[in-house]
Amino acid sequence: MRIQPLPAPLHRELPIALAQIFAPVPDPSAKPNDDARERLARTRDALKQASGRIEAGRAWYGGVRQSYGGEGAK
């Protein structure tokens, strides 16, 4: 019986995720005397920023999956 050598462990360098994609969105905290419209605008802007980061994270992850030969994120 011939003993087969073990295959070398697989190694893959993953791309570094962009810090701005996975960074938390600043809290649009309100001050006691803030105008409600200003608060709403800051909240809306923060939500847009968060949604943009989620979409960018999905695109980045889809690229990582494609580089492995799997299906990309849709």
GROMACS elastic network, one bead per residue, 0.5 to 0.9 nm:
[ bonds ]
;  ai    aj funct       b0    kb
    4     7     6  0.89404   500
    5     8     6  0.89946   500
    6     9     6  0.86621   500
    7    10     6  0.85957   500
    8    11     6  0.88997   500
   13    16     6  0.89376   500
   14    17     6  0.86700   500
   14    64     6  0.74572   500
   15    18     6  0.89829   500
   15    64     6  0.74341   500
   16    19     6  0.85918   500
   17    20     6  0.86599   500
   17    21     6  0.75027   500
   17    22     6  0.77310   500
   17    57     6  0.83762   500
   17    60     6  0.75462   500
   17    61     6  0.88580   500
   18    21     6  0.55282   500
   18    22     6  0.70109   500
   18    23     6  0.88598   500
   18    57     6  0.87015   500
   18    60     6  0.87078   500
   19    22     6  0.55034   500
   19    23     6  0.59048   500
   20    23     6  0.51958   500
   20    24     6  0.83935   500
   20    53     6  0.77170   500
   21    24     6  0.84971   500
   21    52     6  0.83973   500
   21    54     6  0.73546   500
   21    55     6  0.88863   500
   21    56     6  0.63297   500
   21    57     6  0.59687   500
   22    25     6  0.89793   500
   22    53     6  0.69479   500
   22    54     6  0.81395   500
   22    57     6  0.71806   500
   23    53     6  0.83674   500
   24    27     6  0.86866   500
   24    50     6  0.79495   500
   25    28     6  0.88401   500
   25    46     6  0.65664   500
   25    47     6  0.83820   500
   25    49     6  0.69820   500
   25    50     6  0.60400   500
   25    53     6  0.87632   500
   26    29     6  0.86480   500
   26    46     6  0.71431   500
   27    43     6  0.82344   500
   27    46     6  0.74233   500
   28    39     6  0.75018   500
   28    42     6  0.57911   500
   28    43     6  0.58405   500
   28    45     6  0.87901   500
   28    46     6  0.68391   500
   29    39     6  0.80327   500
   29    42     6  0.85934   500
   29    43     6  0.85166   500
   30    33     6  0.82238   500
   30    34     6  0.64032   500
   30    39     6  0.63935   500
   31    34     6  0.54064   500
   31    39     6  0.88903   500
   33    36     6  0.88803   500
   34    37     6  0.84983   500
   34    38     6  0.69808   500
   34    39     6  0.67189   500
   35    38     6  0.52836   500
   35    39     6  0.63429   500
   35    40     6  0.86939   500
   36    39     6  0.50389   500
   36    40     6  0.60761   500
   36    41     6  0.85648   500
   37    40     6  0.50221   500
   37    41     6  0.61102   500
   37    42     6  0.86330   500
   38    41     6  0.50467   500
   38    42     6  0.62052   500
   38    43     6  0.85887   500
   39    42     6  0.51534   500
   39    43     6  0.61475   500
   39    44     6  0.85355   500
   40    43     6  0.50879   500
   40    44     6  0.60374   500
   40    45     6  0.85659   500
   41    44     6  0.50289   500
   41    45     6  0.61184   500
   41    46     6  0.85844   500
   42    45     6  0.51150   500
   42    46     6  0.61640   500
   42    47     6  0.86576   500
   43    46     6  0.50874   500
   43    47     6  0.62131   500
   43    48     6  0.86666   500
   44    47     6  0.51644   500
   44    48     6  0.62618   500
   44    49     6  0.86693   500
   45    48     6  0.50972   500
   45    49     6  0.61849   500
   45    50     6  0.86269   500
   46    49     6  0.50431   500
   46    50     6  0.61321   500
   46    51     6  0.85839   500
   47    50     6  0.50063   500
   47    51     6  0.60518   500
   47    52     6  0.84792   500
   48    51     6  0.51197   500
   48    52     6  0.61098   500
   48    53     6  0.86490   500
   49    52     6  0.51011   500
   49    53     6  0.62956   500
   49    54     6  0.87454   500
   50    53     6  0.51332   500
   50    54     6  0.62778   500
   50    55     6  0.87423   500
   51    54     6  0.50620   500
   51    55     6  0.62576   500
   51    56     6  0.86061   500
   52    55     6  0.51598   500
   52    56     6  0.61429   500
   52    57     6  0.85549   500
   53    57     6  0.60225   500
   53    58     6  0.85661   500
   54    57     6  0.50441   500
   54    58     6  0.62309   500
   54    59     6  0.86865   500
   55    58     6  0.50909   500
   55    59     6  0.62546   500
   55    60     6  0.86409   500
   56    59     6  0.50774   500
   56    60     6  0.61238   500
   56    61     6  0.85863   500
   57    60     6  0.50548   500
   57    61     6  0.61037   500
   57    62     6  0.84718   500
   58    61     6  0.51386   500
   58    62     6  0.60300   500
   58    63     6  0.86339   500
   58    73     6  0.67531   500
   58    74     6  0.85507   500
   59    63     6  0.62977   500
   59    64     6  0.87626   500
   59    72     6  0.84856   500
   59    73     6  0.69040   500
   59    74     6  0.84940   500
   60    63     6  0.51665   500
   60    64     6  0.64197   500
   60    65     6  0.88149   500
   60    73     6  0.89900   500
   61    65     6  0.62208   500
   61    66     6  0.85995   500
   61    72     6  0.79170   500
   61    73     6  0.71574   500
   62    65     6  0.50874   500
   62    66     6  0.61695   500
   62    67     6  0.86293   500
   62    70     6  0.89692   500
   62    71     6  0.76676   500
   62    74     6  0.76217   500
   63    66     6  0.50380   500
   63    67     6  0.61690   500
   63    68     6  0.87466   500
   63    72     6  0.63849   500
   63    73     6  0.78298   500
   64    67     6  0.51289   500
   64    68     6  0.65652   500
   64    69     6  0.89178   500
   64    70     6  0.88458   500
   64    72     6  0.79447   500
   65    68     6  0.51771   500
   65    69     6  0.64919   500
   65    70     6  0.52709   500
   65    71     6  0.63215   500
   65    72     6  0.55245   500
   65    73     6  0.76087   500
   66    70     6  0.52073   500
   66    71     6  0.59000   500
   66    72     6  0.51252   500
   66    73     6  0.84578   500
   67    70     6  0.74342   500
   67    72     6  0.88083   500
   68    71     6  0.87508   500
   69    72     6  0.85282   500
   71    74     6  0.85348   500
